[in-house]
Amino acid sequence: MSPDLTQAAVLAPGFAEPYWLPADYWDLSIPVYLFLAVVAGGGFLTGASASLLGSRTDADADGLEGELARWGFLVAVVGAAGAGLAVLSHLAVIHRALLFPIYLTNFGSWITIGTWILVLLAVVAVLSLAFEVFGEEAADQDGASLFPRTIVAKLGLLETIDSLVDRVRPSETVLTGLYVVGGVLALGTVYTGFELAIVETVPLWNMPVVVPAAFLLTGLASGVGLTVAVTALFEREVDSVLGGYAVVTGLCSGIGLAVVWYGWTGIATSDAPAAAASSVALSEGSLAVGSWLVVVGLAVGLLAGLVVGGAALVDRRVPALERAAVPALVGSFGLLVVGSLALRIVLLLAAQQDPVVVVG
């Protein structure tokens, strides 16, 4: 899944030190894959927790737990599918990916571990979504998140699938167990960071705590935030439930920003030539705009999550805030998603390899 990292440097005439050539170009499919895999994890955690929350509250309550759960599982399914397609688009031999249980047998590799995590998360997410949007109970619900029922109905399969889901629907205990397994897999998407952090010759990546933590926190924040934003957009309101999840998004964004900043200071003060080259690229080169987008996206996600989400969570009915809540969360969390994706892009494109091969 990971592209070639080879890079060389030559001793050009008049230069006492090696002339550093830019790292090989990585196409957009790789950062998209690294991003969407963790977004899927954030969506699943939102959907599972909201579903459990809804099952333990009054069924007649006006909370948005049901909508949030369905949108969360939808984000998880789409995110996992998008990550898989991004990987397939990058591979030269696609059948090897499709037959990964045969070809990927090195379970000491993060690529193998990550493939299993992503595939199993996708399976659990699809099952969880099916139990939420199909069956007799789901037929009595309403909301935009039920649009998969409309698609299946147009195919003429709605009654069949409803009947099948009701027949195989597990007990609440088993369903909770399914959510727990999915939650562990969702947190396991931290593997996307380890796939880069194990590359010892790239100082920008070889931070075994910083890179995985940054990828996990920003990806989960994007997954939760995206679920909250879509739910708020279609429901046209932000209740205390959405407020709570918005606060979680803000906290993940803030901690993720702190981790990114810590990693940046480490690279900026490193004596390694490759680290210095990466630092210049991120702060002064063409990637500087992307670096600022990362900072702004995470900072805005932090502020919107804590301010808007906090006010909704404590049920402070300020008229001006109520009117601005939906557009504020949608816009801010949308920028958070863009900034989190930008983090993966700049980390890949600013990578410099050290040591290098010197050709004299």
N, C-alpha and C positions, 0 to 999 in steps of 0.2 A: 504494500500500500504506500510505502514511502518512496519518493523519487530518489534518484542518484544524488549523492552529496559531493561528488568529486569536484575539486577545484585545483588550479595550479597557479604558481607564480613564477615569473621569469626574471632573470637579472638583465634588465635593459641597459644599453650603453649609457654611461654617465651616472648610473644609479649605484650607490654602495649597498643598498638594501633591496630585497626582492620587491618587484612591482606587483602589487596585489590585483589580480583580475577579479571581476565581479563574479558572485556565485551563479551557478546555473539557474536559469529561470524555471520557476515552478508554476504550472498553470493553476487557474483559480479553483479547479476541482478539489485540490488538496485542502486549502483552508476552509472551503465550504463543507467538506466532509468532516474535518476536525471540529467545526462549529456546530453543524446540525446534529451530530451524534450526542453532544451534551445538551443541546436544546431539547432533544427528544427526552432526555433524562429529566430535565426541569419540567416539561409538560406532564410526564407521567407522575412525578411526585405531586404535582398540583392536582391532577385528576384523582389519584388514589386517596390523598388526604381529604379532598373535598367530598368524595364519595363516602368515605368513612364518617366524616363530620355530618353529612346529610342523613346517614342511616341512624345516627344517634341523637338526632333532633326531631322536633315535631314535624311530621310529614306535611302538615298544613301551614307551616311557617312560610314567610315571604322571602326567605333568604335565597341567595343565588347558588347554593351549593351544587344543585343538580346541573345547572348550566355550566358552572365552572368545571365540574368533573368531566362532563362530556367534551368541552372544548380542550381541556387538558389532555385527555386521551387522544383527541384528534391531532393536537400539536405533536404528541409523542409519535403517533403513527406516521404522520407526514414528515416529521423530522428524521425518523429512522429510515424511512423510504428514500428521502432526499439524500441522506448520507450514503446509503448503499448505492444509489444511482451515480453519485459523484465519484465514488471509488471505481465503479464499473467503467465509467467514462474515461478514467485515467489508465486503465489496464490494457495491455496489448493482447493478452490471452484471457478473454472473459470467462471461458468455461472453467478455468482454474479457480476463479472466485466463486462461481456457482457450485462447484464441487469442493468447496473448502474443507469439509470433513475428511476428504481423502488427501488433499494436497497440503493442508496446513496442520501438521502434526507436531510441530515444535512448540510445546506448551511452555517453554522458557522464553518465548518471544512475545513481546507486547503486541505485535501484529496479529499473531494467532489468538492471544487472549482477547484482544479488542474485537476481533471478528466474531468470536463466540458471544461476547457481551452484547454487541450491537444486534446480532441476529436474534438472540434470546429475548432481548428487550423489545424488539419489534413484535415477536410472537405474543409476549405477555400483553403488550399494548393493544394489539388487535383483539385479543380475547376480552380484555377489560372494556374496550370500546363497544364490542358486540353486546356484552351484558348490560351496558348502559343505554344503548340506543335501540335495541331490538327486544322483542318479547311483549307479552300482554301488558305488563306494567308500563313499559315505555310508550305504548300506543296511546295511553291516556295523558301523556306529558305534552308540553308545548315548548317552543323556543327554537331559535335559529340553529342551535347546535344539533338538532335532530335531522339536518338535511340529508345525512346518509340514508335515512328511511325513504326520502323522496327519490333518491337515485335508484335504490333497490326496487321501489314500487314501480318505477318506469320500466324496469327490466322484467316485471311480472313475478318477482320472487319474494315479495314482502311477506305474504302469509306463510310461505314455506320456511323462511328464515326465522320469523317470529315463533313459529311452532317448534323449530329445531332448538332455538335458544332457550325457550321455556323448558324443553325436555332435558337439556343438559345443564341447565343453570345450577351452579353449586350452592351449597349452603353459605350462610354469611361467614361462618368460620373458615371455610375453604377459600372463599373469595378474599377474606382478609389475608390469608396465607399467600394467595396469588399476588396481592398488592405488596406484601412484605418482600417477596422474591423480586418483584419488579422494582421496588425501591432500592434494593441492594444492587441490582443491575444498573439502575439509574445513577447511583453514586459511583458505580464502577466505570462510568464513562470518563472518569479521571484518567483512564488509560490513554486518551488522546494526548494528554500532556506528557506522559511517560514515553510515548513514541518519539518525541523530540528530545526530551531531557536525557535520554540514554546516549545521545550522540556526543561523545566526549571531545571531539575535535571542533565543535562549534560552541564557543563560550556563551553566545546569546541564548542557546538552548540548554546547555549543560548545567542547569540549576534544578536538581532533583526535587526540591520542594517548591520553589517559586513557580516554575512553568506549569506543573500539574495543578497546583492550587489555583493559579490564575485562570487556567482553562476551565477548571471545574466551577469556580465561583462565578465567573462571568457568563459561562454557558448556562448554568442553572438559573442565574438571574434573568437571562434572556428568555429561557423557557417558561419560567413562572410569569415574568412580566408580559410576555406575548400572550399567554393564556388570559391574564387579567385584562389586558388591553382589548382583546377580541371580545371577551365577555361584556366588558363595559360598553364597547362600541355598539353591540347589538341590543343590549338591554337598556341602554341610555340611562344608566344609573350606577352609582358606586355605593354599595351598602357596607355595613361593618365587616362582612365576610371578605368582600373584595379589598376593603381597606387593610385587613390583616395580611392578605397575600401581597398587597402593594408594599407594605412595610418590610416583609420578608425580602421582596425584590430589592428594595432600597438598601437593606443591610448587606445582602450578598454583593450588590454593586459597590458599596462603600469598602467592604473588606477586600473585594477583588481589586479595587483601585489602589488600596494600600499595599497589597502584594505586588502589583505591577510597579508601583513607585519604588518599592524596596529592591526589586530586581533591576530596575533602571539604574539606581544609584550604584549597585554592584558592578554593572557593566561599564558605567561612565567612569568609575575609578579604577578599573582593572588595568594592569600593565600589559596584558596580552595584546599583540598587534591586531589580531582578529576582533577582539572585543572593542578596541579603539575604533576600528573601521566600522563596526556595527553601530557604535555610539554616534559617530559622525553621520552615518546614513539616516539614523532615526531622528536626529536633532537638527541637522543642517541640510540634508539632501532632499531628494524628491519625496522621500517617505515621511518627512516631517509633518506634512498635512495629515497623513494617516495616523501618526502618533498623537497629534492633538485631537483627532476625532475619537481616539480611544479614551483619552482623558475626559473630554467633554461628555461623551456618551455615558461613561460610568458615573461622572459627577452629577449629571442631570438625573440619571436614574436614582441615585442616592437621594437627592433633594426632593424629587417628586414623590418617591416612595415614602419617605418619612413625613413630609408635610401633608400631601394630599391623602395618602393612605392612613397616616396617623390621625388626621381629623375625622376621617370616615370611621376608623376603628373605634374611636371614643365617642362617636355620634355627635360631633359638634356641627349643628345645622346652621352654618353661616351661608346665607343666600348666595353671596358672590362665589364662595368656594364650591357650593353645590353646582352652580352653573358651569364652573370651570373644571370641575373634577374629571369628567369624561375626556374632554379634549386634552387636558393636561396629562393624564395618564397615557392616553393613546400616543400623543406626540412624544412625550418623554421616554416611554418604554420603547417606542419605535426607534428613537435615536440611540437608546441603549443597545438594541439589537444590532444596529449598524456599527456602533463602536466596538462591540464584542467581536463581530466578524472582522473588523479592521485590525484588531489585535492579532488574530491569526495571520492575516495577510502580511502585516509589517514584520512580524517575527520570522516569516519564511523568506521574504524578499531582502531583509537586512542581514541575513545570516552570512557570516564569513568564516571560512574554515582555517583552523590552525592546529597542528602544523601543516604546512603546504609543501608541495614538491617543488624544489628549485632546480630549474634547468639552466645550466651554465654553458 
